[in-house]
Amino acid sequence: MSTRTAVVTGASSGIGAATARHLAREGYTVVCAARRADRIEALAAEIGGRAVVCDVTSPASVAALAEAVGPRLDVLVNNAGGAIGLGAVAEADPDQWRRMYDVNVLGLMQVTQALLPALVASGAGTIVNVGSTAGRIAYEGGAGYTAAKHGTKVVTETLRLELFDQPVRVCEVAPGMVRTEEFSLVRFDGDQERADAVYAGVAEPLVAEDVADAIAWVVTRPPHVNIDELVIKPRAQAAQHKVHRV
Ligand code: 8X3
């Protein structure tokens, strides 16, 4: 068994699951953390990792994750997150905004707090926060999500400043359009037609593995190399609103 350990949150699907697989290929023992036990147990069995059921918005659940990880951790990928709804500010649902802030910002903060001592103890820890192009721009209907992802970005920057004298890198990988099984489906509350429309005509959107590959690259740089932020979009997406569709 590898002595290097990585925790990936939101590991039950999409970018999280792909990242867990990729880091396992890089030789890490991966702790797959997510709410859906069946999915992470299957993934952990596939990659020789461990499954820990965890809701990043629950302090008790996060404490149990830290307990399961133990005193030393090399890599934390704060991937759990997501968008809910696409409503204009004038009609936005505060509950949806609260849930997005909860998972994309508070969840990341709680998991980071809980695992930071173990990352420091490794002597060369790495935190990769999965941000978004939504953390850099604004778009109509997106304010609840863009505000949360701007939060992810700013928390990442702040943490890097606060840990400047600690042996922990703090990085952000910020994807644009990634076609995953669930991101848009969750955003549109299970409406497959609306979810599919997001990627309509885009010959090659990014897929989860593209982002996992970028995360693994960030993680596997030498420990003194901190990739502060890496923005990754499909070639067809020159900017948030400028997408080549055929
Ligand atoms: C996903 C990118 O375009 O849906 O984080 O905001 S977008």
Boltz pocket constraint, residues with backbone or C-beta under 6 A from the ligand:
constraints:
  - pocket:
      binder: B
      contacts: [[A, 131], [A, 132], [A, 133], [A, 134], [A, 142], [A, 175], [A, 176], [A, 177], [A, 178]]
      max_distance: 6.0
